[in-house]
C-alpha cells in the first residue's frame, strides 16, 4: 500500500506497527473498504513528486 501511495503522491504518517495492524484487520475482514478509505485519508499526506 505504501508504494501505491508514494507512486500517487502520498505517504503514510503512521507507525509501521499501526499500518500493519490495519492491514491485518483488513485481511481478517474486520475493516471495511469505506473504513480503510477514511483511515487512509486521515493518515496520509500529499508529497511533491518530481
N, CA, C and O atoms as a DFTB+ gen file, in Angstrom:
200 C
 N C O
     1  1       0.817      -1.184       0.000
     2  2       0.000       0.000       0.000
     3  2       0.866       1.256       0.000
     4  3       0.540       2.233      -0.674
     5  1       1.959       1.237       0.746
     6  2       2.825       2.416       0.807
     7  2       3.380       2.763      -0.565
     8  3       3.480       3.940      -0.913
     9  1       3.741       1.754      -1.347
    10  2       4.269       2.000      -2.693
    11  2       3.195       2.647      -3.561
    12  3       3.477       3.602      -4.285
    13  1       1.977       2.138      -3.496
    14  2       0.865       2.718      -4.259
    15  2       0.680       4.183      -3.894
    16  3       0.539       5.032      -4.774
    17  1       0.679       4.477      -2.615
    18  2       0.509       5.862      -2.171
    19  2       1.650       6.741      -2.686
    20  3       1.409       7.825      -3.218
    21  1       2.882       6.277      -2.531
    22  2       4.031       7.064      -2.988
    23  2       3.977       7.316      -4.481
    24  3       4.281       8.423      -4.928
    25  1       3.600       6.321      -5.258
    26  2       3.521       6.485      -6.712
    27  2       2.430       7.473      -7.105
    28  3       2.439       8.012      -8.212
    29  1       1.490       7.706      -6.193
    30  2       0.398       8.626      -6.466
    31  2       0.509       9.928      -5.679
    32  3      -0.456      10.685      -5.574
    33  1       1.705      10.185      -5.123
    34  2       1.978      11.464      -4.488
    35  2       1.561      11.587      -3.037
    36  3       1.323      12.694      -2.554
    37  1       1.469      10.469      -2.332
    38  2       1.095      10.497      -0.914
    39  2       2.021       9.598      -0.110
    40  3       2.663       8.699      -0.655
    41  1       2.082       9.850       1.185
    42  2       2.784       8.942       2.073
    43  2       2.027       8.813       3.384
    44  3       1.336       9.736       3.816
    45  1       2.170       7.647       4.009
    46  2       1.526       7.414       5.301
    47  2       2.277       8.165       6.386
    48  3       3.497       8.314       6.320
    49  1       1.548       8.632       7.374
    50  2       2.158       9.328       8.503
    51  2       1.779       8.618       9.800
    52  3       1.411       9.251      10.790
    53  1       1.877       7.294       9.770
    54  2       1.610       6.470      10.947
    55  2       2.793       5.529      11.148
    56  3       3.632       5.362      10.262
    57  1       2.843       4.923      12.318
    58  2       3.914       3.966      12.577
    59  2       3.703       2.706      11.741
    60  3       2.591       2.402      11.310
    61  1       4.790       1.991      11.527
    62  2       4.710       0.728      10.795
    63  2       3.799      -0.253      11.531
    64  3       3.070      -1.020      10.903
    65  1       3.843      -0.227      12.848
    66  2       3.002      -1.119      13.660
    67  2       1.520      -0.850      13.393
    68  3       0.743      -1.788      13.216
    69  1       1.127       0.419      13.362
    70  2      -0.271       0.755      13.111
    71  2      -0.689       0.361      11.697
    72  3      -1.785      -0.162      11.497
    73  1       0.178       0.610      10.717
    74  2      -0.147       0.248       9.336
    75  2      -0.324      -1.259       9.199
    76  3      -1.256      -1.714       8.536
    77  1       0.556      -2.034       9.813
    78  2       0.447      -3.496       9.764
    79  2      -0.828      -3.950      10.456
    80  3      -1.516      -4.843       9.960
    81  1      -1.149      -3.353      11.586
    82  2      -2.369      -3.707      12.317
    83  2      -3.612      -3.479      11.456
    84  3      -4.518      -4.313      11.438
    85  1      -3.656      -2.362      10.749
    86  2      -4.791      -2.075       9.876
    87  2      -4.864      -3.101       8.747
    88  3      -5.947      -3.582       8.414
    89  1      -3.716      -3.435       8.159
    90  2      -3.708      -4.408       7.059
    91  2      -4.137      -5.794       7.533
    92  3      -4.849      -6.497       6.817
    93  1      -3.714      -6.190       8.720
    94  2      -4.127      -7.489       9.274
    95  2      -5.630      -7.498       9.494
    96  3      -6.304      -8.471       9.155
    97  1      -6.156      -6.426      10.056
    98  2      -7.594      -6.354      10.293
    99  2      -8.383      -6.288       8.993
   100  3      -9.501      -6.797       8.918
   101  1      -7.815      -5.668       7.978
   102  2      -8.447      -5.653       6.667
   103  2      -8.513      -7.067       6.105
   104  3      -9.550      -7.487       5.591
   105  1      -7.410      -7.800       6.202
   106  2      -7.358      -9.181       5.700
   107  2      -8.330     -10.087       6.445
   108  3      -8.895     -11.012       5.861
   109  1      -8.523      -9.825       7.728
   110  2      -9.449     -10.621       8.540
   111  2     -10.909     -10.257       8.297
   112  3     -11.814     -10.950       8.762
   113  1     -11.131      -9.169       7.569
   114  2     -12.493      -8.728       7.317
   115  2     -13.053      -7.841       8.409
   116  3     -14.256      -7.585       8.456
   117  1     -12.175      -7.372       9.292
   118  2     -12.608      -6.509      10.397
   119  2     -12.648      -5.034      10.022
   120  3     -13.152      -4.211      10.786
   121  1     -12.121      -4.696       8.848
   122  2     -12.101      -3.309       8.363
   123  2     -12.749      -3.313       6.984
   124  3     -12.360      -4.086       6.109
   125  1     -13.731      -2.451       6.799
   126  2     -14.412      -2.371       5.504
   127  2     -13.625      -1.468       4.554
   128  3     -12.703      -0.762       4.963
   129  1     -14.004      -1.508       3.303
   130  2     -13.361      -0.658       2.299
   131  2     -13.560       0.818       2.648
   132  3     -12.636       1.620       2.515
   133  1     -14.750       1.167       3.088
   134  2     -15.003       2.572       3.432
   135  2     -14.226       2.982       4.685
   136  3     -13.763       4.119       4.775
   137  1     -14.079       2.085       5.639
   138  2     -13.281       2.386       6.833
   139  2     -11.809       2.568       6.461
   140  3     -11.135       3.450       6.994
   141  1     -11.312       1.729       5.544
   142  2      -9.928       1.871       5.086
   143  2      -9.741       3.208       4.375
   144  3      -8.728       3.879       4.573
   145  1     -10.699       3.594       3.560
   146  2     -10.613       4.866       2.844
   147  2     -10.533       6.033       3.826
   148  3      -9.741       6.954       3.628
   149  1     -11.336       6.002       4.868
   150  2     -11.304       7.062       5.883
   151  2      -9.959       7.055       6.604
   152  3      -9.368       8.110       6.835
   153  1      -9.479       5.862       6.958
   154  2      -8.197       5.749       7.658
   155  2      -7.071       6.308       6.789
   156  3      -6.227       7.066       7.268
   157  1      -7.062       5.928       5.506
   158  2      -6.030       6.437       4.596
   159  2      -6.107       7.958       4.460
   160  3      -5.082       8.638       4.455
   161  1      -7.304       8.476       4.352
   162  2      -7.488       9.920       4.234
   163  2      -6.963      10.648       5.468
   164  3      -6.360      11.716       5.362
   165  1      -7.196      10.064       6.628
   166  2      -6.774      10.689       7.884
   167  2      -5.293      10.496       8.195
   168  3      -4.736      11.213       9.025
   169  1      -4.653       9.529       7.533
   170  2      -3.285       9.162       7.914
   171  2      -2.291       9.230       6.756
   172  3      -1.263       8.554       6.788
   173  1      -2.577      10.020       5.756
   174  2      -1.634      10.222       4.662
   175  2      -1.582      11.699       4.295
   176  3      -2.529      12.454       4.512
   177  1      -0.449      12.078       3.735
   178  2      -0.267      13.469       3.328
   179  2       0.283      13.509       1.909
   180  3       0.988      12.599       1.473
   181  1      -0.053      14.575       1.203
   182  2       0.451      14.772      -0.155
   183  2       1.930      15.141      -0.090
   184  3       2.365      15.869       0.803
   185  1       2.694      14.624      -1.050
   186  2       4.106      14.940      -1.150
   187  2       4.397      15.416      -2.565
   188  3       3.637      15.141      -3.493
   189  1       5.499      16.129      -2.720
   190  2       5.915      16.585      -4.053
   191  2       6.695      15.474      -4.732
   192  3       7.665      14.949      -4.184
   193  1       6.259      15.125      -5.931
   194  2       6.984      14.145      -6.745
   195  2       7.508      14.868      -7.980
   196  3       6.753      15.517      -8.703
   197  1       8.802      14.748      -8.207
   198  2       9.398      15.426      -9.368
   199  2       9.978      14.417     -10.300
   200  3      10.528      14.781     -11.340
